[in-house]
Amino acid sequence: MARELQVLNQKPRQQKPDWLRIRLGDPTNQNHLLKLIEGLNLHTVCQEAKCPNIFECWSDRTATFMLGGDICTRHCGFCAVGKGEPGQLDSDEPRHVAEAVRHLNLAHTVITSVNRDDLPDGGAAHWAETIRQVRALNPECKVEVLIPDFNGDEDALNTVLDAAPDVLNHNTETIARLYRRVRPDADYQQSLTLLKRAAARRDQEQRGMITKSGIMVGLGESFDEVVELMKDLRAASCDVMTIGQYLQPQARRLPVERYVTPEEFDRWRDLGLSLGFKHVQSSPLTRSSYHAREQAETEPIAV
């Protein structure tokens, strides 16, 4: 895989089109949030994944907290997060996330994590404790979790669901054909099964949880292959979908194969709504947690 990435990345970088211009935010609020995160020894996916929306979101004093440290056990070809052997879980992290949410007075918080395949439960108990701590200090705040696949462990998934998140998000990231290249340690059908299990439990218990998934485009997929993935997500009872342009975060990551036009993103959005998604966030700068609060205001799809 490393040799494949080296060969692929010999291609010159394409110039970004005009529609990928990023609006810079107010540095006052950005610096305030940075100091808070550093003071509580927290990590955000905004920083680790080099998100293009960090200026806009941090100016609005919102962030996506990342559990489990800043080292991931997997080797995805698109991701800027560090790879290797992670350290021990920080037992204070759930409380610190809850304190940060309270300090920022958030109405909707998004929590994600690195993959922790080194842990027997993939970090699921740590996830659940974080949700409970956030709820205890912030009872009015909606909690969205963007979880890993836990290697298909249904008990680990149920541990997270027991804590009753408002939104259960798990990204499929790309089409099935590209998994070996983009997500070599993951499995397409396993991700669909996770979403289907979450939706089935939600429906059985008649809770209001929303299921959600997202992908990147520009990695070599065709327009129709994205449509087929959308159909797979709807078959798994996924309520909300996000589609955004892949941007190469560093030279050693997969290159951008093409920049998708805004018109194509609009077509996917319209097709997604016709397939039955309650909300489709589809644009070049869309990321999983971009405008997450607005996405969560939709109602789960009735079955």
C-alpha positions in Angstrom: 0.0 0.0 0.0 2.8 2.5 0.9 4.5 1.8 -2.5 1.2 2.3 -4.3 0.6 5.6 -2.6 4.2 6.7 -3.5 3.6 5.9 -7.2 0.2 7.6 -7.2 1.4 10.7 -5.6 4.0 11.3 -8.4 1.1 12.9 -10.3 1.3 16.7 -10.1 -1.4 18.3 -8.0 -4.3 19.8 -9.9 -5.1 23.5 -9.4 -8.2 24.0 -7.2 -11.1 25.5 -9.0 -12.7 28.8 -8.0 -15.6 27.1 -6.2 -13.3 25.7 -3.5 -12.3 29.1 -2.2 -12.6 29.1 1.6 -13.9 32.0 3.7 -11.6 32.9 6.5 -13.1 33.4 9.9 -12.7 35.7 12.9 -9.4 34.8 14.6 -10.7 36.0 18.0 -13.2 33.1 18.3 -10.7 30.7 16.7 -8.0 31.5 19.3 -10.6 31.2 22.1 -11.6 27.7 21.1 -8.0 26.7 20.5 -7.0 27.7 24.0 -10.0 25.9 25.5 -9.1 22.7 23.6 -5.5 22.8 24.6 -6.3 23.6 28.2 -8.5 20.5 28.5 -6.0 18.3 26.6 -8.6 17.6 23.8 -8.2 16.8 20.2 -10.5 17.9 17.3 -11.0 16.3 13.9 -11.1 19.9 12.6 -7.3 20.2 13.3 -6.2 16.6 12.8 -8.0 16.0 9.5 -7.1 19.5 8.2 -10.8 20.3 7.6 -11.3 23.2 5.0 -14.2 24.5 7.1 -12.2 25.1 10.3 -12.2 28.9 9.9 -16.0 29.1 9.4 -16.9 26.6 12.1 -14.5 27.8 14.7 -15.6 31.4 14.1 -19.1 30.1 15.0 -17.5 28.5 18.1 -18.3 25.0 17.1 -16.0 22.0 16.8 -16.0 18.2 16.3 -14.3 16.6 19.3 -12.1 13.5 18.6 -11.8 10.8 21.3 -9.0 8.3 21.9 -6.0 10.5 21.2 -4.5 11.6 17.8 -3.0 8.3 16.6 -5.2 5.9 14.5 -4.6 2.1 14.2 -5.8 2.1 10.5 -4.1 3.2 7.3 -6.7 4.9 5.2 -5.3 6.5 2.1 -7.1 9.7 2.4 -6.7 10.7 6.1 -4.2 13.1 7.6 -4.6 11.7 11.2 -1.4 10.1 12.5 -1.0 6.3 12.1 0.7 3.9 14.5 0.4 2.6 18.0 -1.9 4.8 20.2 -1.4 5.5 23.9 -3.7 4.7 26.7 -7.2 6.2 26.9 -7.5 9.4 29.0 -10.0 8.6 31.7 -10.7 12.3 32.1 -11.5 12.9 28.4 -15.3 12.3 28.7 -15.5 14.9 31.4 -13.3 17.3 29.6 -15.4 17.0 26.4 -18.6 17.7 28.5 -16.9 20.7 30.1 -15.9 22.1 26.7 -19.5 21.7 25.4 -20.8 23.5 28.4 -18.3 26.3 28.2 -19.2 26.8 24.5 -22.9 26.6 25.2 -23.4 24.3 22.3 -26.9 23.3 21.1 -25.5 20.4 19.0 -22.1 18.7 19.5 -20.4 16.2 17.2 -18.0 13.6 18.7 -15.8 11.3 16.7 -12.7 9.2 17.3 -9.7 7.6 15.9 -10.0 3.9 15.3 -8.8 2.0 18.4 -8.5 -1.6 17.1 -6.0 -2.2 19.9 -8.8 -2.1 22.5 -11.1 -5.2 23.0 -14.3 -3.1 22.5 -12.7 -0.6 20.0 -13.2 2.1 22.6 -17.0 1.7 22.8 -17.3 2.0 26.6 -15.2 5.2 26.4 -17.7 6.5 23.7 -20.7 5.7 25.9 -19.2 7.4 28.9 -18.5 10.5 26.9 -22.1 10.7 25.7 -23.4 10.2 29.3 -21.0 12.9 30.7 -22.0 15.4 27.9 -25.7 14.8 28.7 -25.2 15.2 32.4 -23.6 18.6 32.1 -25.6 19.7 29.0 -29.1 18.2 29.1 -30.4 20.4 26.3 -27.6 19.7 23.9 -28.1 17.3 21.0 -25.3 14.7 20.8 -24.1 13.4 17.4 -21.6 10.6 17.3 -19.5 9.7 14.2 -18.3 6.2 15.1 -15.8 3.7 13.7 -17.0 0.3 12.6 -15.7 -1.5 15.7 -14.6 -4.3 13.4 -18.3 -5.4 13.0 -18.7 -6.0 16.8 -22.4 -5.7 17.4 -22.0 -5.6 21.2 -19.7 -2.6 20.9 -22.2 -0.9 18.7 -24.9 -1.6 21.3 -22.8 -0.2 24.0 -22.8 3.2 22.2 -26.5 2.9 21.4 -27.3 2.2 25.1 -26.1 5.8 25.8 -28.8 7.1 23.4 -27.1 9.5 21.0 -29.4 11.7 19.0 -27.6 11.1 15.7 -25.6 7.9 14.9 -23.2 8.7 12.1 -20.9 6.2 10.4 -19.1 7.2 7.2 -18.9 4.7 4.3 -16.3 7.2 2.9 -16.3 5.9 -0.7 -17.8 3.4 -3.1 -17.3 -0.3 -2.7 -14.9 -0.6 -5.7 -12.4 1.8 -4.2 -12.3 0.3 -0.7 -9.0 -1.6 -1.1 -7.3 1.6 -2.2 -9.0 4.1 0.0 -9.9 2.1 3.2 -7.7 -1.0 3.1 -8.5 -2.0 6.7 -12.3 -1.6 6.4 -15.1 -3.4 4.7 -18.0 -1.8 2.7 -20.7 -4.4 3.7 -19.6 -4.2 7.3 -20.2 -0.5 7.3 -23.7 -0.9 5.8 -24.5 -3.6 8.3 -23.6 -1.3 11.2 -26.0 1.4 9.9 -28.7 -1.2 9.3 -28.3 -2.6 12.9 -28.4 0.9 14.4 -31.6 1.8 12.4 -33.2 -1.6 13.3 -32.7 -1.0 17.0 -33.9 2.6 16.7 -37.1 1.4 15.1 -37.6 -1.5 17.5 -37.3 0.9 20.5 -39.2 3.7 18.7 -36.6 6.2 19.7 -36.0 9.4 17.7 -32.3 8.7 16.7 -31.2 9.7 13.2 -28.9 7.5 11.2 -26.4 9.2 8.9 -23.4 8.5 6.6 -21.1 10.4 4.3 -18.7 10.0 1.5 -15.9 11.9 -0.4 -15.9 12.2 -4.1 -13.0 12.9 -6.5 -11.2 9.7 -5.8 -12.0 7.9 -9.0 -15.6 7.0 -8.7 -18.2 7.6 -11.4 -21.4 9.6 -11.0 -23.5 6.4 -11.3 -21.4 4.5 -8.7 -22.3 7.2 -6.2 -25.9 6.8 -7.0 -25.6 3.0 -6.4 -24.0 3.7 -3.0 -26.9 6.0 -2.2 -29.3 3.2 -2.9 -27.3 0.9 -0.6 -27.5 3.4 2.2 -31.3 3.8 1.8 -31.6 0.0 1.8 -29.8 0.2 5.2 -32.4 2.7 6.4 -30.0 5.6 6.5 -31.8 9.0 7.0 -29.2 11.6 6.2 -26.2 11.6 3.8 -23.3 14.0 3.2 -21.3 14.2 0.0 -18.1 16.4 -0.2 -15.1 16.9 -2.4 -11.9 14.9 -1.3 -9.0 17.3 -0.8 -5.5 15.8 -0.5 -4.4 16.7 3.0 -0.7 16.1 2.5 1.7 14.8 -0.2 1.8 11.2 1.1 -2.0 10.8 0.9 -4.0 9.8 -2.2 -4.2 12.4 -4.9 -7.3 14.1 -6.1 -8.5 12.4 -9.3 -10.8 15.2 -10.3 -12.7 18.2 -8.9 -16.4 17.5 -9.0 -18.5 20.5 -10.2 -21.2 22.1 -8.0 -23.8 21.0 -10.6 -23.0 17.3 -10.0 -23.3 17.8 -6.3 -26.7 19.4 -6.8 -27.8 16.4 -9.0 -26.8 14.0 -6.2 -28.7 16.0 -3.7 -31.8 15.9 -5.8 -31.5 12.2 -6.5 -30.9 11.5 -2.9 -34.1 13.3 -1.8 -36.0 11.4 -4.5 -34.6 8.1 -3.1 -36.1 9.0 0.3 -33.3 10.6 2.3 -34.7 13.2 4.7 -31.6 15.4 4.1 -28.7 15.3 1.7 -25.9 17.8 2.3 -24.0 17.8 -1.0 -21.5 20.4 -2.0 -17.7 20.7 -2.6 -16.9 21.8 1.0 -19.4 19.5 2.7 -17.9 17.4 5.5 -19.6 15.0 7.9 -20.2 17.6 10.7 -20.6 20.6 8.4 -24.0 22.2 9.3 -24.6 19.1 11.4 -27.2 20.9 13.6 -29.4 21.7 10.6 -29.1 18.1 9.4 -30.2 16.8 12.8 -33.4 18.8 12.8 -35.0 16.4 10.3 -37.2 13.6 11.6 -36.1 10.0 11.3 -37.7 8.1 8.4 -40.8 6.2 9.4 -40.9 2.4 8.7 
